[in-house]
């Protein structure tokens, strides 16, 4: 049986999925496909947050930048995710301190705050209304987890000087979130949420305004590493002094070193019918985003037209389930049983990328080829930052890129052939643990 192509297994070439995001965003372009022989200083592969941020920051430094996107700008996880812009890295600070030492962990924390600030300021630059809204609630679904969350908050308050986060007890969280499913947690007012596809379109428009050249439906099929490198699509050859891989879950087999450490998985979101302002605020009182403590995480927020946008469920094959709405409705009703008769207007899936330890994988693959990916569900902020750090490295200021690259990201056991079945077994165990 022929292996499925992750770029087309669930989507039509050149078309955005039928999501609430796509229905409420105006795309730039469309941009032409790359054709003929092209030259540039830097060629970026992938027009998601990482690639568009890299292109923007490089173009503003005066570099001639070409972006090659296999589908459309913001087509992948960048235009389909939950929109949460979180502080911190994917691992907690205590874990990072044990892994890397206190100084490096502090620098990673500071980078994460910079990343959130970048998203906020770039949203302000755009004219698309991606609407940065403040506040993310971490919601503990088991009583025994609350003490750990509160200890994490104290650590950030006392050791990191971060006063944007505070603990929530059971009464407080049930006041903020209209559900009996949670026993406490934390409110991080320094974090936030955005319309993710509009945000991707803002990055694209800003990059083009700065001088970057974006080509859509221009899939890179081969890279010849040299100086200059040669990137081949079906209709073009691009010669570039530097290559930046920004493919995340859609890398495929383009680079085996990255694929050994970064694996695509699928996640799913629904948008309910408009609920009305009062009913929507009864679910989430102050327009915060919410992410809970399950390993197979539930995450949700309100849309500008008072829908509930609810994400939940994962799959590890290439294909999305036939009935995404049914897959997501189950965890949604566990949290909000009052929505049992509510209509689902949109249901969509997307492919993100994870690493073994959930920290992003930054790598210098060869002297002039860099890669950043594997954000493990924390990518709105960190991918935007990743693009800036790659741009700095190209410009000869690689210290911060190298800090991210120093974080170990182990290879998946069994290589590309066995990583999916092994992960599926692991995730079955964690999903069972979530129920205990």
NUPA-670900 format. One record per residue (C-alpha): residue number from 1; residue in one letter; z, x, y. Coordinates in steps of 0.5 Angstrom, whole numbers. Last residue first. Layout:
BEGIN
@pos=NUM, code=a, Z=Z, X=X, Y=Y
...
// end
This chain:
BEGIN
@pos=436, code=x, Z=74, X=-17, Y=15
@pos=435, code=x, Z=68, X=-20, Y=18
@pos=434, code=x, Z=66, X=-13, Y=22
@pos=433, code=x, Z=67, X=-9, Y=15
@pos=432, code=x, Z=62, X=-13, Y=12
@pos=431, code=x, Z=57, X=-11, Y=17
@pos=430, code=x, Z=59, X=-4, Y=17
@pos=429, code=x, Z=58, X=-4, Y=9
@pos=428, code=x, Z=51, X=-7, Y=10
@pos=427, code=x, Z=49, X=-2, Y=16
@pos=426, code=x, Z=51, X=3, Y=11
@pos=425, code=x, Z=46, X=0, Y=5
@pos=424, code=x, Z=41, X=-1, Y=11
@pos=423, code=x, Z=42, X=6, Y=13
@pos=422, code=x, Z=40, X=9, Y=6
@pos=421, code=x, Z=34, X=5, Y=5
@pos=420, code=x, Z=31, X=7, Y=12
@pos=419, code=x, Z=33, X=14, Y=12
@pos=418, code=x, Z=30, X=15, Y=5
@pos=417, code=x, Z=22, X=17, Y=6
@pos=416, code=x, Z=23, X=20, Y=13
@pos=415, code=x, Z=28, X=25, Y=11
@pos=414, code=x, Z=33, X=24, Y=5
@pos=413, code=x, Z=39, X=25, Y=10
@pos=412, code=x, Z=38, X=23, Y=17
@pos=411, code=x, Z=38, X=30, Y=21
@pos=410, code=x, Z=44, X=31, Y=25
@pos=409, code=x, Z=44, X=31, Y=33
@pos=408, code=x, Z=49, X=36, Y=36
@pos=407, code=x, Z=50, X=36, Y=43
@pos=406, code=x, Z=47, X=42, Y=46
@pos=405, code=x, Z=41, X=39, Y=48
@pos=404, code=x, Z=45, X=34, Y=53
@pos=403, code=x, Z=47, X=41, Y=56
@pos=402, code=x, Z=40, X=44, Y=56
@pos=401, code=x, Z=38, X=38, Y=60
@pos=400, code=x, Z=43, X=40, Y=65
@pos=399, code=x, Z=42, X=47, Y=66
@pos=398, code=x, Z=34, X=47, Y=66
@pos=397, code=x, Z=33, X=48, Y=73
@pos=396, code=x, Z=26, X=51, Y=72
@pos=395, code=x, Z=22, X=45, Y=75
@pos=394, code=x, Z=20, X=43, Y=68
@pos=393, code=x, Z=27, X=43, Y=66
@pos=392, code=x, Z=29, X=39, Y=73
@pos=391, code=x, Z=23, X=34, Y=70
@pos=390, code=x, Z=26, X=33, Y=64
@pos=389, code=x, Z=33, X=32, Y=67
@pos=388, code=x, Z=30, X=26, Y=71
@pos=387, code=x, Z=27, X=23, Y=65
@pos=386, code=x, Z=33, X=23, Y=61
@pos=385, code=x, Z=37, X=20, Y=67
@pos=384, code=x, Z=33, X=14, Y=66
@pos=383, code=x, Z=34, X=14, Y=59
@pos=382, code=x, Z=41, X=15, Y=60
@pos=381, code=x, Z=42, X=9, Y=64
@pos=380, code=x, Z=38, X=3, Y=61
@pos=379, code=x, Z=38, X=7, Y=54
@pos=378, code=x, Z=45, X=6, Y=51
@pos=377, code=x, Z=43, X=2, Y=45
@pos=376, code=x, Z=42, X=8, Y=41
@pos=375, code=x, Z=39, X=13, Y=46
@pos=374, code=x, Z=35, X=16, Y=41
@pos=373, code=x, Z=30, X=20, Y=45
@pos=372, code=x, Z=28, X=26, Y=50
@pos=371, code=x, Z=23, X=31, Y=48
@pos=370, code=x, Z=20, X=37, Y=51
@pos=369, code=x, Z=14, X=41, Y=50
@pos=368, code=x, Z=13, X=48, Y=54
@pos=367, code=x, Z=17, X=53, Y=50
@pos=366, code=x, Z=17, X=49, Y=43
@pos=365, code=x, Z=21, X=43, Y=41
@pos=364, code=x, Z=26, X=43, Y=47
@pos=363, code=x, Z=30, X=38, Y=45
@pos=362, code=x, Z=34, X=32, Y=47
@pos=361, code=x, Z=37, X=27, Y=42
@pos=360, code=x, Z=41, X=22, Y=45
@pos=359, code=x, Z=48, X=21, Y=41
@pos=358, code=x, Z=49, X=15, Y=36
@pos=357, code=x, Z=52, X=20, Y=31
@pos=356, code=x, Z=46, X=19, Y=26
@pos=355, code=x, Z=41, X=18, Y=32
@pos=354, code=x, Z=38, X=11, Y=34
@pos=353, code=x, Z=32, X=8, Y=36
@pos=352, code=x, Z=30, X=2, Y=39
@pos=351, code=x, Z=24, X=-3, Y=37
@pos=350, code=x, Z=24, X=-10, Y=40
@pos=349, code=x, Z=25, X=-17, Y=38
@pos=348, code=x, Z=23, X=-24, Y=41
@pos=347, code=x, Z=26, X=-31, Y=42
@pos=346, code=x, Z=25, X=-36, Y=47
@pos=345, code=x, Z=26, X=-43, Y=49
@pos=344, code=x, Z=32, X=-44, Y=44
@pos=343, code=x, Z=35, X=-51, Y=45
@pos=342, code=x, Z=42, X=-52, Y=45
@pos=341, code=x, Z=45, X=-57, Y=40
@pos=340, code=x, Z=50, X=-52, Y=37
@pos=339, code=x, Z=52, X=-49, Y=44
@pos=338, code=x, Z=59, X=-51, Y=44
@pos=337, code=x, Z=60, X=-46, Y=38
@pos=336, code=x, Z=59, X=-40, Y=43
@pos=335, code=x, Z=61, X=-34, Y=39
@pos=334, code=x, Z=60, X=-36, Y=32
@pos=333, code=x, Z=54, X=-40, Y=35
@pos=332, code=x, Z=51, X=-34, Y=38
@pos=331, code=x, Z=52, X=-30, Y=31
@pos=330, code=x, Z=48, X=-35, Y=27
@pos=329, code=x, Z=43, X=-37, Y=33
@pos=328, code=x, Z=40, X=-30, Y=33
@pos=327, code=x, Z=37, X=-30, Y=26
@pos=326, code=x, Z=35, X=-37, Y=27
@pos=325, code=x, Z=31, X=-35, Y=33
@pos=324, code=x, Z=28, X=-29, Y=30
@pos=323, code=x, Z=24, X=-34, Y=25
@pos=322, code=x, Z=19, X=-29, Y=21
@pos=321, code=x, Z=24, X=-23, Y=21
@pos=320, code=x, Z=21, X=-17, Y=25
@pos=319, code=x, Z=17, X=-12, Y=20
@pos=318, code=x, Z=18, X=-5, Y=20
@pos=317, code=x, Z=24, X=-5, Y=16
@pos=316, code=x, Z=31, X=-4, Y=18
@pos=315, code=x, Z=33, X=-10, Y=21
@pos=314, code=x, Z=39, X=-12, Y=26
@pos=313, code=x, Z=42, X=-18, Y=29
@pos=312, code=x, Z=45, X=-20, Y=36
@pos=311, code=x, Z=42, X=-21, Y=43
@pos=310, code=x, Z=44, X=-27, Y=47
@pos=309, code=x, Z=41, X=-29, Y=54
@pos=308, code=x, Z=44, X=-35, Y=56
@pos=307, code=x, Z=40, X=-39, Y=61
@pos=306, code=x, Z=42, X=-40, Y=68
@pos=305, code=x, Z=36, X=-39, Y=72
@pos=304, code=x, Z=38, X=-32, Y=74
@pos=303, code=x, Z=39, X=-30, Y=67
@pos=302, code=x, Z=46, X=-30, Y=64
@pos=301, code=x, Z=49, X=-25, Y=59
@pos=300, code=x, Z=50, X=-23, Y=52
@pos=299, code=x, Z=51, X=-17, Y=47
@pos=298, code=x, Z=53, X=-18, Y=40
@pos=297, code=x, Z=54, X=-11, Y=36
@pos=296, code=x, Z=53, X=-10, Y=29
@pos=295, code=x, Z=59, X=-5, Y=29
@pos=294, code=x, Z=62, X=-11, Y=32
@pos=293, code=x, Z=66, X=-9, Y=38
@pos=292, code=x, Z=63, X=-14, Y=43
@pos=291, code=x, Z=58, X=-13, Y=49
@pos=290, code=x, Z=59, X=-18, Y=55
@pos=289, code=x, Z=55, X=-18, Y=62
@pos=288, code=x, Z=58, X=-20, Y=68
@pos=287, code=x, Z=56, X=-27, Y=72
@pos=286, code=x, Z=63, X=-28, Y=74
@pos=285, code=x, Z=65, X=-34, Y=69
@pos=284, code=x, Z=61, X=-33, Y=63
@pos=283, code=x, Z=60, X=-39, Y=58
@pos=282, code=x, Z=63, X=-44, Y=63
@pos=281, code=x, Z=59, X=-41, Y=68
@pos=280, code=x, Z=53, X=-43, Y=65
@pos=279, code=x, Z=55, X=-50, Y=64
@pos=278, code=x, Z=57, X=-50, Y=71
@pos=277, code=x, Z=50, X=-47, Y=74
@pos=276, code=x, Z=46, X=-51, Y=69
@pos=275, code=x, Z=44, X=-49, Y=62
@pos=274, code=x, Z=37, X=-47, Y=62
@pos=273, code=x, Z=34, X=-47, Y=55
@pos=272, code=x, Z=37, X=-41, Y=51
@pos=271, code=x, Z=34, X=-34, Y=51
@pos=270, code=x, Z=34, X=-31, Y=45
@pos=269, code=x, Z=35, X=-23, Y=43
@pos=268, code=x, Z=33, X=-19, Y=37
@pos=267, code=x, Z=34, X=-12, Y=35
@pos=266, code=x, Z=30, X=-7, Y=30
@pos=265, code=x, Z=31, X=0, Y=28
@pos=264, code=x, Z=27, X=6, Y=30
@pos=263, code=x, Z=30, X=13, Y=27
@pos=262, code=x, Z=31, X=19, Y=31
@pos=261, code=x, Z=33, X=26, Y=27
@pos=260, code=x, Z=28, X=27, Y=22
@pos=259, code=x, Z=23, X=24, Y=27
@pos=258, code=x, Z=24, X=29, Y=33
@pos=257, code=x, Z=23, X=35, Y=28
@pos=256, code=x, Z=17, X=31, Y=25
@pos=255, code=x, Z=13, X=30, Y=32
@pos=254, code=x, Z=7, X=25, Y=32
@pos=253, code=x, Z=9, X=21, Y=26
@pos=252, code=x, Z=12, X=15, Y=29
@pos=251, code=x, Z=14, X=16, Y=36
@pos=250, code=x, Z=15, X=9, Y=37
@pos=249, code=x, Z=23, X=8, Y=37
@pos=248, code=x, Z=24, X=13, Y=43
@pos=247, code=x, Z=17, X=15, Y=45
@pos=246, code=x, Z=18, X=20, Y=51
@pos=245, code=x, Z=15, X=26, Y=49
@pos=244, code=x, Z=14, X=31, Y=55
@pos=243, code=x, Z=8, X=36, Y=55
@pos=242, code=x, Z=8, X=42, Y=60
@pos=241, code=x, Z=2, X=46, Y=62
@pos=240, code=x, Z=-3, X=40, Y=61
@pos=239, code=x, Z=-10, X=39, Y=58
@pos=238, code=x, Z=-11, X=32, Y=56
@pos=237, code=x, Z=-17, X=30, Y=51
@pos=236, code=x, Z=-20, X=23, Y=52
@pos=235, code=x, Z=-22, X=17, Y=48
@pos=234, code=x, Z=-19, X=16, Y=41
@pos=233, code=x, Z=-13, X=20, Y=44
@pos=232, code=x, Z=-12, X=28, Y=44
@pos=231, code=x, Z=-7, X=32, Y=47
@pos=230, code=x, Z=-8, X=39, Y=49
@pos=229, code=x, Z=-3, X=44, Y=51
@pos=228, code=x, Z=-4, X=49, Y=56
@pos=227, code=x, Z=-1, X=54, Y=54
@pos=226, code=x, Z=-1, X=52, Y=47
@pos=225, code=x, Z=1, X=46, Y=42
@pos=224, code=x, Z=-4, X=42, Y=40
@pos=223, code=x, Z=-2, X=35, Y=40
@pos=222, code=x, Z=-5, X=29, Y=36
@pos=221, code=x, Z=-6, X=22, Y=36
@pos=220, code=x, Z=-4, X=20, Y=43
@pos=219, code=x, Z=-5, X=13, Y=44
@pos=218, code=x, Z=-8, X=11, Y=51
@pos=217, code=x, Z=-8, X=3, Y=51
@pos=216, code=x, Z=-5, X=5, Y=58
@pos=215, code=x, Z=-6, X=11, Y=63
@pos=214, code=x, Z=-2, X=12, Y=69
@pos=213, code=x, Z=-3, X=17, Y=74
@pos=212, code=x, Z=3, X=20, Y=78
@pos=211, code=x, Z=2, X=20, Y=86
@pos=210, code=x, Z=9, X=18, Y=88
@pos=209, code=x, Z=6, X=11, Y=89
@pos=208, code=x, Z=4, X=11, Y=82
@pos=207, code=x, Z=11, X=13, Y=80
@pos=206, code=x, Z=14, X=8, Y=85
@pos=205, code=x, Z=10, X=3, Y=81
@pos=204, code=x, Z=12, X=5, Y=74
@pos=203, code=x, Z=19, X=5, Y=76
@pos=202, code=x, Z=19, X=-2, Y=79
@pos=201, code=x, Z=15, X=-4, Y=73
@pos=200, code=x, Z=21, X=-2, Y=68
@pos=199, code=x, Z=26, X=-5, Y=72
@pos=198, code=x, Z=22, X=-12, Y=72
@pos=197, code=x, Z=22, X=-11, Y=64
@pos=196, code=x, Z=30, X=-9, Y=64
@pos=195, code=x, Z=32, X=-15, Y=69
@pos=194, code=x, Z=39, X=-12, Y=70
@pos=193, code=x, Z=46, X=-11, Y=68
@pos=192, code=x, Z=52, X=-7, Y=71
@pos=191, code=x, Z=57, X=-2, Y=70
@pos=190, code=x, Z=62, X=1, Y=75
@pos=189, code=x, Z=66, X=-6, Y=74
@pos=188, code=x, Z=68, X=-4, Y=67
@pos=187, code=x, Z=72, X=-10, Y=64
@pos=186, code=x, Z=76, X=-8, Y=58
@pos=185, code=x, Z=78, X=-12, Y=52
@pos=184, code=x, Z=82, X=-17, Y=49
@pos=183, code=x, Z=83, X=-22, Y=43
@pos=182, code=x, Z=76, X=-25, Y=43
@pos=181, code=x, Z=73, X=-30, Y=39
@pos=180, code=x, Z=76, X=-36, Y=42
@pos=179, code=x, Z=70, X=-37, Y=47
@pos=178, code=x, Z=69, X=-38, Y=54
@pos=177, code=x, Z=68, X=-31, Y=57
@pos=176, code=x, Z=72, X=-29, Y=63
@pos=175, code=x, Z=78, X=-34, Y=62
@pos=174, code=x, Z=78, X=-32, Y=55
@pos=173, code=x, Z=78, X=-25, Y=57
@pos=172, code=x, Z=84, X=-25, Y=61
@pos=171, code=x, Z=88, X=-29, Y=56
@pos=170, code=x, Z=87, X=-24, Y=51
@pos=169, code=x, Z=89, X=-18, Y=55
@pos=168, code=x, Z=84, X=-15, Y=59
@pos=167, code=x, Z=84, X=-7, Y=61
@pos=166, code=x, Z=81, X=-4, Y=67
@pos=165, code=x, Z=75, X=0, Y=69
@pos=164, code=x, Z=72, X=2, Y=76
@pos=163, code=x, Z=78, X=7, Y=77
@pos=162, code=x, Z=75, X=13, Y=74
@pos=161, code=x, Z=80, X=19, Y=75
@pos=160, code=x, Z=78, X=22, Y=69
@pos=159, code=x, Z=85, X=24, Y=66
@pos=158, code=x, Z=89, X=18, Y=68
@pos=157, code=x, Z=84, X=12, Y=69
@pos=156, code=x, Z=79, X=14, Y=64
@pos=155, code=x, Z=85, X=16, Y=59
@pos=154, code=x, Z=88, X=9, Y=61
@pos=153, code=x, Z=82, X=5, Y=59
@pos=152, code=x, Z=81, X=9, Y=52
@pos=151, code=x, Z=88, X=7, Y=51
@pos=150, code=x, Z=87, X=0, Y=52
@pos=149, code=x, Z=81, X=0, Y=48
@pos=148, code=x, Z=85, X=3, Y=42
@pos=147, code=x, Z=91, X=-3, Y=43
@pos=146, code=x, Z=85, X=-8, Y=43
@pos=145, code=x, Z=82, X=-6, Y=36
@pos=144, code=x, Z=88, X=-10, Y=32
@pos=143, code=x, Z=87, X=-16, Y=35
@pos=142, code=x, Z=79, X=-17, Y=32
@pos=141, code=x, Z=73, X=-19, Y=36
@pos=140, code=x, Z=75, X=-14, Y=42
@pos=139, code=x, Z=70, X=-16, Y=48
@pos=138, code=x, Z=68, X=-10, Y=52
@pos=137, code=x, Z=66, X=-13, Y=59
@pos=136, code=x, Z=60, X=-11, Y=63
@pos=135, code=x, Z=61, X=-11, Y=71
@pos=134, code=x, Z=56, X=-11, Y=77
@pos=133, code=x, Z=49, X=-14, Y=78
@pos=132, code=x, Z=43, X=-10, Y=79
@pos=131, code=x, Z=38, X=-15, Y=81
@pos=130, code=x, Z=31, X=-13, Y=78
@pos=129, code=x, Z=28, X=-17, Y=84
@pos=128, code=x, Z=21, X=-14, Y=84
@pos=127, code=x, Z=21, X=-10, Y=91
@pos=126, code=x, Z=24, X=-3, Y=88
@pos=125, code=x, Z=28, X=2, Y=92
@pos=124, code=x, Z=34, X=-2, Y=91
@pos=123, code=x, Z=33, X=-2, Y=83
@pos=122, code=x, Z=32, X=5, Y=84
@pos=121, code=x, Z=39, X=6, Y=87
@pos=120, code=x, Z=42, X=2, Y=82
@pos=119, code=x, Z=39, X=5, Y=76
@pos=118, code=x, Z=40, X=12, Y=79
@pos=117, code=x, Z=48, X=10, Y=80
@pos=116, code=x, Z=48, X=8, Y=73
@pos=115, code=x, Z=45, X=15, Y=71
@pos=114, code=x, Z=50, X=19, Y=76
@pos=113, code=x, Z=56, X=16, Y=72
@pos=112, code=x, Z=53, X=18, Y=66
@pos=111, code=x, Z=52, X=25, Y=68
@pos=110, code=x, Z=59, X=25, Y=70
@pos=109, code=x, Z=62, X=23, Y=63
@pos=108, code=x, Z=57, X=29, Y=60
@pos=107, code=x, Z=60, X=34, Y=65
@pos=106, code=x, Z=67, X=32, Y=63
@pos=105, code=x, Z=65, X=32, Y=55
@pos=104, code=x, Z=63, X=39, Y=57
@pos=103, code=x, Z=69, X=41, Y=60
@pos=102, code=x, Z=74, X=38, Y=55
@pos=101, code=x, Z=71, X=41, Y=49
@pos=100, code=x, Z=64, X=39, Y=45
@pos=99, code=x, Z=66, X=35, Y=39
@pos=98, code=x, Z=73, X=34, Y=40
@pos=97, code=x, Z=72, X=32, Y=47
@pos=96, code=x, Z=66, X=28, Y=46
@pos=95, code=x, Z=70, X=24, Y=41
@pos=94, code=x, Z=76, X=23, Y=46
@pos=93, code=x, Z=70, X=21, Y=51
@pos=92, code=x, Z=68, X=15, Y=47
@pos=91, code=x, Z=61, X=16, Y=44
@pos=90, code=x, Z=55, X=13, Y=47
@pos=89, code=x, Z=56, X=16, Y=53
@pos=88, code=x, Z=59, X=14, Y=59
@pos=87, code=x, Z=58, X=8, Y=64
@pos=86, code=x, Z=53, X=2, Y=61
@pos=85, code=x, Z=47, X=-1, Y=64
@pos=84, code=x, Z=46, X=-7, Y=60
@pos=83, code=x, Z=39, X=-10, Y=61
@pos=82, code=x, Z=39, X=-13, Y=54
@pos=81, code=x, Z=33, X=-10, Y=51
@pos=80, code=x, Z=26, X=-12, Y=51
@pos=79, code=x, Z=22, X=-8, Y=57
@pos=78, code=x, Z=25, X=-1, Y=56
@pos=77, code=x, Z=25, X=-3, Y=48
@pos=76, code=x, Z=17, X=-2, Y=48
@pos=75, code=x, Z=12, X=-5, Y=53
@pos=74, code=x, Z=15, X=-2, Y=59
@pos=73, code=x, Z=8, X=0, Y=61
@pos=72, code=x, Z=3, X=-3, Y=56
@pos=71, code=x, Z=1, X=0, Y=49
@pos=70, code=x, Z=0, X=7, Y=47
@pos=69, code=x, Z=2, X=10, Y=54
@pos=68, code=x, Z=-1, X=16, Y=57
@pos=67, code=x, Z=3, X=19, Y=63
@pos=66, code=x, Z=-1, X=24, Y=67
@pos=65, code=x, Z=3, X=28, Y=72
@pos=64, code=x, Z=0, X=33, Y=78
@pos=63, code=x, Z=7, X=36, Y=80
@pos=62, code=x, Z=9, X=35, Y=88
@pos=61, code=x, Z=17, X=34, Y=87
@pos=60, code=x, Z=16, X=27, Y=88
@pos=59, code=x, Z=11, X=27, Y=82
@pos=58, code=x, Z=16, X=30, Y=78
@pos=57, code=x, Z=21, X=25, Y=79
@pos=56, code=x, Z=17, X=19, Y=78
@pos=55, code=x, Z=13, X=22, Y=72
@pos=54, code=x, Z=20, X=23, Y=69
@pos=53, code=x, Z=23, X=17, Y=70
@pos=52, code=x, Z=17, X=13, Y=68
@pos=51, code=x, Z=17, X=17, Y=61
@pos=50, code=x, Z=24, X=16, Y=60
@pos=49, code=x, Z=24, X=9, Y=62
@pos=48, code=x, Z=18, X=7, Y=58
@pos=47, code=x, Z=11, X=9, Y=59
@pos=46, code=x, Z=10, X=14, Y=53
@pos=45, code=x, Z=7, X=21, Y=53
@pos=44, code=x, Z=8, X=25, Y=59
@pos=43, code=x, Z=3, X=30, Y=61
@pos=42, code=x, Z=5, X=35, Y=66
@pos=41, code=x, Z=1, X=40, Y=70
@pos=40, code=x, Z=-5, X=36, Y=69
@pos=39, code=x, Z=-12, X=36, Y=67
@pos=38, code=x, Z=-17, X=31, Y=64
@pos=37, code=x, Z=-23, X=31, Y=59
@pos=36, code=x, Z=-26, X=24, Y=58
@pos=35, code=x, Z=-23, X=17, Y=58
@pos=34, code=x, Z=-16, X=15, Y=59
@pos=33, code=x, Z=-15, X=7, Y=58
@pos=32, code=x, Z=-15, X=4, Y=65
@pos=31, code=x, Z=-8, X=1, Y=68
@pos=30, code=x, Z=-7, X=-6, Y=68
@pos=29, code=x, Z=-4, X=-5, Y=73
@pos=28, code=x, Z=3, X=-7, Y=75
@pos=27, code=x, Z=7, X=-13, Y=71
@pos=26, code=x, Z=9, X=-19, Y=75
@pos=25, code=x, Z=16, X=-21, Y=71
@pos=24, code=x, Z=19, X=-28, Y=69
@pos=23, code=x, Z=15, X=-30, Y=63
@pos=22, code=x, Z=15, X=-22, Y=60
@pos=21, code=x, Z=23, X=-22, Y=61
@pos=20, code=x, Z=23, X=-29, Y=58
@pos=19, code=x, Z=20, X=-26, Y=52
@pos=18, code=x, Z=13, X=-27, Y=49
@pos=17, code=x, Z=11, X=-20, Y=47
@pos=16, code=x, Z=7, X=-16, Y=52
@pos=15, code=x, Z=0, X=-15, Y=50
@pos=14, code=x, Z=-4, X=-9, Y=50
@pos=13, code=x, Z=-5, X=-9, Y=42
@pos=12, code=x, Z=-2, X=-15, Y=39
@pos=11, code=x, Z=5, X=-14, Y=37
@pos=10, code=x, Z=10, X=-14, Y=30
@pos=9, code=x, Z=7, X=-9, Y=26
@pos=8, code=x, Z=2, X=-6, Y=32
@pos=7, code=x, Z=6, X=0, Y=35
@pos=6, code=x, Z=10, X=1, Y=28
@pos=5, code=x, Z=4, X=2, Y=24
@pos=4, code=x, Z=5, X=-1, Y=17
@pos=3, code=x, Z=4, X=4, Y=11
@pos=2, code=x, Z=-2, X=3, Y=7
@pos=1, code=x, Z=0, X=0, Y=0
// end
